[in-house]
Amino acid sequence: MDHNLSILIVEDERLISMMLRQMLEKAGFTVCGIAPNLKKAYEVINSTNPDFALIDIHLEDGDNGIELGKILNKEKNIPFAYVTAYSDSNTYEDAKNTKPIAFLHKPVSIETIKTTIKEALVKLPE
């Protein structure tokens, strides 16, 4: 697996975003940015064009990560996974419709994240 991939973390809880950054960097990935809301996520995406994104669903300022998932899927062709504590059926169905690589439940291990990123690479067009 190419560990030089750049990963965007979209997470509004600072402790969780720092933990994810630390896990990813320890595993050899590059974290190109951390965004607590959609505005910051769009800024990071437009300036760094990440290879993969980990997205929380409930974000700062009442933002919804599912909206970002729609953009990444339809306009940017950036693979992503949701990393969330919310798993009610309505949220899951809304999220599933954006075609994420995975729907990961917090807390999540680095092994699960690495496997998810590997799956994303397999699904990318050559």
Phi, psi and omega in degrees: 000139179281105182278001177275014179292143177264132185241131173263132175253121177247100188206129182270345178271112187304317181298317180292318180295323178292321178296315178298317179301312181299315179297314182295315181294322177296328179278357176099005178273162174256127175267113184276347177174160174235129182234127179272350182209175184293320181302311180293323179299315179298320179299313181295317180300314182290334181265337185238342182048070184297158177277336184202152178227140170253121189235126169280154182274313181264115187243175177302153177065021180075011180290156181239121181298339178298326177298319177294319177303319178300315181294314182298322181287313188273324188251329188254341182054042177254120179292151183206163173226145173274136175236106189213160175267351183266129182221024178294157188297323179295315179297316180299316180296317178299316181293318181301325181293346178270000177061054174289160174292324181203165176235097186261139181261135177288146354284149184240144181269159177296327178297319178295317179296315179299317178297319180296316179295320178299317177299321180297319181295323179295325183276348180289142176292148180293000000 
